[in-house]
Structure formats: C-alpha cells, structure tokens
Amino acid sequence: MLVDEIIEVLHIEKTRKYIDATLGSGGHTLEIVKRGGQVLGIELDPEMLRVAEERLAKYIEEGKCRLVNDNFINIDTVAKEYGWVPVEGILLDLGVTNIHLKDLTRGFSFENPSAELDMRINPGVQGVKAADLLNVLREDQLEELFKITLDPGSAKWIAGRVLHSRAAKPVATVGDMLEISEDLKIGKKGLHKATLPFLALRIAVNSELSNLEEVLPKAFGLLARGGRLVVISFHSGEDAIVKNFFRQKTKEGAKILTFKPILAGEAELGVNRRARSAKMRVLQRI
C-alpha cells in the first residue's frame, strides 16, 4: 500500500534503523532493506509473520532485519529489547491486510457465510471473538460499538436487529451477520450493506482505535531528531486520532510534512480497491 510514497517520505539511508510496526507480509520492509535500511518488523498475527519470514529470509540471514511476533502497542519495549533506539523512521499501516480480507475461515470476508464470526488477528492471545460481542453486549453497548462506523440511527437499528436475532439463536457465523445487516440503509452507492457493521466489529474485537491512541506517543518517542512517523489510516476514526496527535505534537516543536493526506494514485487504485480509503500522514521530529 502506497509503497513508492512511503519510500519517498522516509528518505531511506543506508545502515540507519527503521521500524515497520505493522509488518504484514513484509512488503514495506522488503523495499526498505533493499535500499540499505535496517528494519525491526512487528506483527501480531503469527501466520502473517511466517509469510514475512519466508519473504525476507535472505535479509534476516544477513542481519538487515529482525522480525517479532508482538502487538505494536509494545513498540517501545520491543525496540529497546532489540537495541533499535533511536530510529530514523516508523511506519504504521493500519487495519488488516488484503490477505486477511481474502481469508475465508476467520470471518473477515463475506465470501464464506458458514465461516465462524471470529475476526481476531491473533487467536492465540485474544480471547473475545466478534460473535461473543454480539451475543453478550447490552443494546446500548452494541449501539456504541456500531457508532464507530455508522450514524447513530443506523447503529441503533442494527443493535436492535442483533438483539432480535440472538433471541432466536446465538449469532455465530458470517452468514448470521450478513442476514442481520441485510436491510441496513447506509446511503453509500457501491458499498456492501454489511461492510460498515463488519468494520465496526473488527475494530472493536482488535481494540484498533485504543491501540492507535496508545502507540502513537510511544512511536514518536523512539524517533531520532529528524526522524519521521508515517501513518496510513483507512477509516475516519483512525484519521481523526492521527490528525489530533500530529497537531498536539506541533505545539512541542514537531513538524507535519503532509498539509493534506497523501492518497493512492490511479495506478494503485486500478489494482487495489482497498487503497481508495488509504490516507497517509507524516510527522517529523525536530
């Protein structure tokens, strides 16, 4: 996602240290190490970590990158443990990967209605599934959950639908949630009716907004003078948190390098529909 743009704003320098806090399959890290940078990659999903390890095996062997299975909210302790302080640049590419979205077994995709409604990035360390939230939260709590992505009226409507559905039988599968979302009016052409409710569930299951609020100050604190924090968000809630944090840091002498967010170009949009929602912002420590 936005690979060329990321490489340009990071200004990769040989032997300098960088952190890819959302490693995924390792695509961004690969481009950084190919240009001489050294990367500490952090990835919560152990399956994704294995993909990245295979992709980056040569550079791992050469000592040009270290990969760690952890939550990026622990970026400060992980960086200090591996002696990766200070760093010239840190990347946060938020949300989930296209690989997750195409996974037919974990509840991220609509394509397999019989799949369990799970949505955990790392089931080994996360206890609560999306289905658990739908079956145990009160109506007011469900409304707050869905307000992450829906207007208050739509959030109240779908919370009521969840209560009606689970009164008959527990919500368990992707298909159950698709049925609950069937008559939702979202007012956005071309968007699947279940997209926003599913997004709200995924954000809640993985504590994505609270984790973002926690990681930003930690990441900024690891930067060397002149170092850059690059954040790619995909949802207005994420982008608002990033903008507010960046503005706060300018009062302490940091510099925002993106007056407007950097968006994906036409070429990338042609091959990756998810890129249409991506907004990249960059903050430099002075």
KOLGUGU-89378 format. One record per residue (C-alpha): x, y, z. Coordinates in steps of 0.25 Angstrom, whole numbers, plus 5000, padded with zeros to 4 digits. Layout:
% residues N
XYZ...
END
This chain:
% residues 286
500050005000500650134996502050074995502650174986502050294994502550225007503950205002504050354997503650415011504450325019505750365012506450235014507850245018508850125018509050055031508050145038506950085046505450075043504250015050503149945042502149935053501149875044501949775037500849695030501449605019502749695019502549775006502949905012504049855020504649785007504649915000505349985012506449875013506649874998507050014999508049995011507250025023507149925035505749895039505149845052503749785048502649755058501449675054500349625063499849515054500749385055500249335041500649475035501949475042502249335035501949395022502849515024503949425029503949345017503949465008505049535016505949415019507149465011507149595019506849535032508149445030508949565026508549635039507749745032506449725038505849665051504449615052503649605065502249545068501649655077500649755078501049895073500649955085501849895091502749965081503550045092503949915100504149835087505049945081505949955094506049805095506649795081507449925083506649985072506750125078506750235073506150215059506050295046504650255042503450175047502350125039500850095044500050035032498750025040497549925039497749785033498449735020497849685007498249545011497349555024496149615016496249495006496349395017495049305016495249245030495349355040494149445038494849565031494249525017492749525013493049415003492849295013491549315020491849185028493149235034493149265049493049415052494349425059495249545054496349525064497749565058498449465067497449365073498649315082498649435091497249495088496049435095494849505090494249485076493349565069492149475071492449475086492249635086490949615078490349515088490749575101490749735100489549815104488749895094489450025098490749955097490449905083490050045079491350105083492149995076491350015063491550165064492950145061492550135046491050165046490250295049489450285062488150245055488750135047489550085060488250075068487550005057488549895055488749885070487249845071487449745059488549675067487649665079486549615071487449515064488149465077486749445084486449335074487849275073489349315076490049395066491149305061491549325046491849425035490449385029489749415042490349555042490049575027488549545030488549645041489149755032488249715020487249835021488249935026488250075019489650135018489450235007490750205000490650144986491550024983491749994997491249855002490249875013491049795023492349865021492249965031491649875042492749775039493749885040493249935054493249795059494749775054495149905060494549865074495049725074496449765072496349895080496949975068496550115072497050105086498350035082498550145072498450255083499450175091500450145081500650285075501350355086502150225088502650225074502950375073503750365086504650265079505050355067506350425065506450575062505950585048505250445049503950425042502650355047501850315035500350265038499350215027497950205032496750155025495550205034495150345039495250305053496750265051497050385043496450475054497350415064498550435055498250575052497950615066499250545071500050615060499450755063499750735078501250705075501450825066501250905079502450835084503250865072502950755063502650775048501550725040502050695026500750665020499850785019498850695013498850545014499550465002498650374995498850264985499050294971498250244959499150124956499050064970497550094971497450014958498049884964497649904979496249954982496549964997497550074994496350164991496150185006497650205010498150335015499650355019500150465028501550495032502150555045503550595047504250605060505050735060
END
